[in-house]
């Protein structure tokens, strides 16, 4: 069975975006970006909320922009190779290849996807990930902590959830970012 992995860059105080919707403080440097590429390379499918999809769809054409650094080109190729499922009641159509829209995030359908998938899947967007976390569907948490206090905004992890996780890996980066991977065995 495939794992469902939540990968997020968040502030030290636990936000993916600040109260103004800004997340430029989360932009990874070359070292962190290359590391994120290696984390996401094995994923066969991304489960995304509408807002996260609208942010990530940039990668559909990133290779068309001149003078992109190697780690940016690499991530664009990773994005293009993966299937994407966007959960949205509002999105009319997708603007990326290998993408379909699901109108509802149904827990049994996600369980079925995990059972049938031959590669691990990623869940992106704090709100959508929060639904999966609350349902106990997330098997692994790949959290990258930015050296920044956002002071408020969109929380990376949902309130009201109590889970015992096992620390499986850590890494420090020269830029002050820190990676922590936790496993959940349900």
MOFENCOR-V782392 format. One line per field, one symbol per residue. ss: DSSP state (h for helix, s for strand, l for the rest). burial: + if it has 24 or more other C-alpha atoms within 12 Angstrom, else -. A space follows every 50 residues. Layout:
ss->???
burial->???
This chain:
ss->lllsssssssslllsssslllllhhhlllhhhhhhhhhhhhlllsssssh hhhhhhhhhhlhhhlllllhhhhhhhhhhhhlssssslllllllllllss ssllllhhhhhhhhhhllllsssslhhhhhhhhhlllllsssssssllll llsssllllllllllssssssslllllsssssslll
burial->-+++++++++++-+++++----+-++++--+++-+++-++++++++++++ -++--++-++-+--------++++++-+++-+++++++-----+-+--++ ++--+----+--++-----++++++++++++++-++++++++++++++-+ ---++++-------------------++++++++--
